[in-house]
Amino acid sequence: MTLSDKEKMVAIISNGIAVFSLLQERDSVPKNTTMYDFVLKIVPENIKSELNIELIDEVFQYVSSAHSST
């Protein structure tokens, strides 16, 4: 089974949020870099058309609630 571009985007966003959080904990995020900026930079150009702020927010909300319920 091959992932759709939207499924790939969700995986990339989720990974980007995790990496951003780890870097933030280590004070390794460049100044004035938001989570949105970070995610935008790691998305491959060939699937960027699937990216939007609402999707980043939705994935962030899901990941945050999933982690807080454990």
VOGU-3710 file (C-alpha; in Angstrom, 3 decimals, decimal comma):
1> mtlsdkekmv> 0,000/0,000/0,000  1,331/3,400/-0,980  0,687/6,438/1,170  -1,243/9,301/-0,353  0,349/12,755/-0,417  -1,959/13,838/2,424  -0,906/10,852/4,549  2,736/11,648/3,841  2,081/15,260/4,846  0,518/14,213/8,164
11> aiisngiavf> 3,548/12,005/8,895  5,974/14,818/8,032  4,075/17,354/10,130  3,943/14,966/13,090  7,650/14,272/12,801  8,399/17,985/12,436  6,442/18,800/15,588  8,323/16,088/17,505  11,737/17,280/16,297  10,848/20,919/16,987
21> sllqerdsvp> 9,775/20,013/20,532  13,013/18,134/21,189  15,118/20,991/19,841  13,102/23,469/21,887  13,753/21,454/25,070  17,468/21,598/24,306  17,370/25,331/23,500  18,591/24,488/19,984  15,848/26,165/17,966  17,089/29,240/16,115
31> knttmydfvl> 15,718/32,481/17,550  12,340/33,630/16,272  11,594/30,224/14,699  8,038/29,090/15,291  6,759/25,555/14,980  5,018/26,638/11,778  8,275/27,996/10,308  10,065/24,788/11,232  7,434/22,543/9,660  7,300/24,677/6,502
41> kivpenikse> 11,056/24,256/6,050  11,051/20,450/6,288  8,199/19,713/3,873  9,407/18,404/0,507  8,460/20,648/-2,414  6,708/17,839/-4,307  3,929/17,566/-1,683  3,820/21,146/-0,387  0,490/21,659/-2,142  -1,090/19,467/0,570
51> lnielidevf> 0,214/21,749/3,343  -1,908/24,322/5,131  -1,953/25,904/8,573  -5,208/24,189/9,510  -3,629/20,775/8,915  -0,618/21,681/11,062  -2,992/22,850/13,811  -5,086/19,689/13,541  -2,062/17,377/13,736  -0,604/19,398/16,631
61> qyvssahsst> -3,898/19,256/18,523  -4,185/15,490/17,974  -0,585/14,779/18,989  -0,877/17,015/22,050  -4,112/15,393/23,239  -2,810/11,880/22,533  0,288/12,511/24,639  -1,590/14,172/27,473  -4,027/11,268/27,826  -1,276/8,717/28,518
//
